[in-house]
């Protein structure tokens, strides 16, 4: 059983480890903001993340270590000797491990308790045990670095093997978390998988959908399904589930895949960075993040995104006038550092000004097209009998 918040956590942790934990006070929101800024978030983004963190009781990452995760079509990010980011090939499991360790450190900095649960635990029983089948990273329980190190060791010992029993594991989580999370705050579940669910009985699709629905019905939960595969059939399967289930659910590809989707729907004017992807992998409360791969952002949403990228504490809200907003973005670009762009696979400025101009309807082509359509409409009305 996982440690709980407060005194129950101390008892559970002591029973598990035999060591009395060093309890630290809950981090002040200002410290969380500073930590987020230190990890690359802007002032406005850092405040948003700190505010959302206070509303989240727990983030759970269900990590698929089935046999197929040994396939070599994964991707991980690495730093070059110049400090720049680059993407390199890896196995799917390496990609999942890298994401898990990154999320563990990220959520510790946010002061959000997080759990990392093996899909195929070494014991294989119905009762999951802390340290053997899953690891909790909770800053209130002591040094987060030591906890992240324990997670790294667990993942190192439990590589790819077995089937994909997603429904069974979500059912176990549902039962346990109903007992353990009592404060009514949000639970974020990220299912990190490369395959279609398997089941020992019945239709695996029906069982998986039923357990997902039960999870969000019994808990104040949001679900992210983070795909670690380039398999088109797997992607189609989960997209179909997203369409059929009216649930608080988001389907994410890897960094490159999501960047491509954003570009295709008209949101390629800003760089889709590892930071933005990390936020969405763990589940975001702000609806703007849900829209990024669904449709082109509208003017107020473009302004909000630019605020998340560039707004300083002394700044008033960004203008909702296209020309004024473009001029402000143009001025901020001169003070901005390059970021890793998931679509271009290299370091670029955070905003493509030419693409932003098009998104705001300020380029010559949208105006020319509007005038052409008006001319054609007038001609049609003139020649009509």
Order of alpha helices (4+ residues) and beta strands (2+ residues): alpha-alpha-alpha-beta-beta-beta-alpha-beta-beta-alpha-alpha-beta-alpha-beta-alpha-beta-alpha-alpha-alpha-alpha-alpha-beta-beta-alpha-alpha
